[in-house]
């Protein structure tokens, strides 16, 4: 004849013990409460959120850098055009006949 007892532990896990009279073999089944899976799920979710934040931040910084380079190139082009006009005006002032 088999004797079965179930023990509930304070951490939420259960343990089922079955004692069988034949041969004196004892079987122990341990069941978890599933808290470990929830903790792992929360950790994975937090990791995904952190990675997403850094990727979005890097994308934003790249856009700012691109705008700065575009602005600087435009400023250089305007300065070059102004310098060309000044050289042309100077040439006309030296040689007014042309």
N, C-alpha and C positions, 0 to 999 in steps of 0.2 A: 504494500500500500504506500502511496506517495503522500507526503505532507508538504503543503505549499504555504509560504508566508510572503507578504509584500511589505517592504519597509519604505517609508517616505522620509527622506533626509531633509534637513533645514535648507539646503541650497536648491531644493526643488527637484532633485533627482529621485528616481524610484529604483528599488532593487527587489527583484522577485527571486526567491530561493525555493527550489523544489528538492526535497529529500526523498529518495527512493529506498525502500527497505531491501531491495534485491541488490546485493553487492556493496552497499554503503556509498553509492555514487551520489554526489550533490551537484546540482546544476544551478548556476547563478546567472541571472540575466540582469544587466544594468541598463536602465533607460535614462537618457538625459532630458533635461527640461527644454532644450533648444535655445537657451540664452546665448550660447557661444555663436550660433548661427546669426542671431540678431546683431550681436556686437560686430561680427565680421561684416555683415551687410552695411551697418552704419559706417564702419571704417572705410569700406570701398566707396560708398557714396561721398564721404568727405574727401577722399583722394580725388575722385572725379571732379568735384567742385573746385578743389585747389588747382588742378591742372587746367581746367577751363578758365579760371581767373587769370592764370599766368599767360595762357595763349591769347586771351582777349587783350590783356595789358600789352603784350609784345606787339600785337597787331596795331593797337592804338599808337604806340611809340613809333612804329614804322610809318604810319600815316603822318604823324607830326614831323618826322625827319624828312619825308618826301616833300611836304609843304615848305619846309625851311630851305631845302635845296632848290626847289622851284622858284621861291622868292629871291634867293641869292642870285640865281642865274638871270632872272628878269632884271634885277638891279644892275648886274654887270652889263647886260645888253643895253640898258638905258644909258649907262655911263659911257659905253663904247660909242653909241650913237651921238651922244652929246659931245664927245671928244672929236668925232669925225666932223661934226658941224663946226666946232671951234677951229679945227685945222683948216677947213674950207673957208671960213670967214677970214682967218689970218692970211691965207693965200690970196684971197681977193683984196685984202687991204694992202698987201705988198705989191701986187700987180693989178691995179684997178682997170687996166685996159683989157684984160681978158675976161 
